[in-house]
Amino acid sequence: MAEQYDYVIVGAGTAGCVLANRLTACGKYTVCLLEAGPSDWNPMIHIPAGFMKTIANPSVNWLYQSEPCPGTNGRTIPMPRGKVIGGSSSINGLIFSRGQKMDFDVWAQKGNRGWSFDDVLPYFCRYESHENSVDNNFRGKSGEMTITDLKWRDPLCEAFIKGAESIGIPRNPDYNGAHQEGTSYVQRTSTGKLRMSAARAFLKPARKRQNLRVITNAHATKILFDGKRATGVAYKRGGVSGRSDEVHAAREIIIAGGTINSPQLLQLSGIGPANLLNNLGIEVVHDLVGVGENLRDHYGARLTARAKNVDTINELAHGPKLVGEIVKYFLGRRSILELGPTLVYCFWHSDEMVRNADLQISFTPASYDEGKQAKLDKEPGFSLAAWQQRPESLGYVRARNKDPFEKPEIQPNYLSHEEDRRVLLAGIKVSRRLMNTEALAPYFDYEGYPGAHVQKDDELLDVARQRSTTLYHLMGTCRMATETDSTAVVDDQLRIHGLQNIRVIDASIMPSMPSANLNAAVMMIAEKGADMILSKPSL
């Protein structure tokens, strides 16, 4: 007979780890957590700079690819997603960024009760432990997730911040505080020396409890239904040729597979647009047209410069100097192995007449070969990447066939909306102003990419189409909205419209894009979702 638990969670990523912790904490309920990937034993997960290796490692990464589109000049774009305990929190750039008050107030204004900034702020604060809280009204100090301020300082980062001040962009001591605009050193999900993934923060302590079972290498293949009531999950353990099995839930099935996997699993289970399912030969359990639609992602244009009169990460990451950095890391001294892909953030606006903080620009004292974020140049350099914080371009995720092991069709439709093109173009121009400030002049040799000869708007947009990449912030494919919205998938309690005993709790439920990296908001969603499942009053 199939095993039965009170709750079955599909996906041990960021949301799944938080949910497993919260649902088992009282000891009253049994929980089974299914994860398609392995345990997080790989040391490259835990060393912050290890993202350079895990970003393309098939043993811990789904290694998805987007479909070609005009916004990428017909290119396919690598779309890494964590396939490991901890999910993408085990392989991401460690950035902690919550977004602006406006982002969540818009969620509530669209009919999602209980999701305004004032509603969600207590959940952000509950899980975080920020070492340098400036304002306790906005930050938490006693949660499981350790948040640290980057302590690395070097001449290039300081010059970048001073240069930003010279053109009117102020320093901001806490972009996760009262306001976001300005420049700041990044805040990270890190102890300083080690990554603080959701697995380490939430799942590791929960695994000591007798009422939690974690099954790794368990690829969910189908959600099981009795009419409109979800009853269990079918899965294969050990790959395509592995053993088939089932696990059943007395109370609820919780889908936490992420923006790509959650809609694909629903579609394979007969939940989605009837036309799509019929074309794939999948029996329709529930016609829900929004499943897999409304995909959004941040799409960033990276500018690089050759540096002079200063050491950059490029030189430190090769040859004998890299050996020295490794030794320093294990001796507890300052080392580039403590660093993620971004050191300084700049939040700004594309239009002085509309100050809505729609631009995010990152700075790092390193440059990448042909703009690829996993292969450093050998010559001294630095990079700025700019992106539209609230993209309007909409794409989709769709199963290709009935095979649960076949990667789905992922079409972000980058730059298909005119506003996204306008804001990204403005971001490139602001990045150039920042690159050419007087403060950076002693270290700025010349613009490497795209090069100073590229000046016209249409040329700069073509550069964006030719080289821009995902910022790995996919969301929206199981969108939270009222039932009257034709693209709604879940309600404001994260229950799938028209079904019983099933919820989706991950980045796919976001109604619109937060002006931030998504990991922080996903932890908040899981915190709030757990309280909803347990029928706890809102904080």
Summary of the structure (lengths in Angstrom):
residues: 539
radius of gyration: 22.5
end to end distance: 39.8
largest distance: 71.6
contacts: 1995
relative contact order: 0.19
helix: 29%
strand: 25%
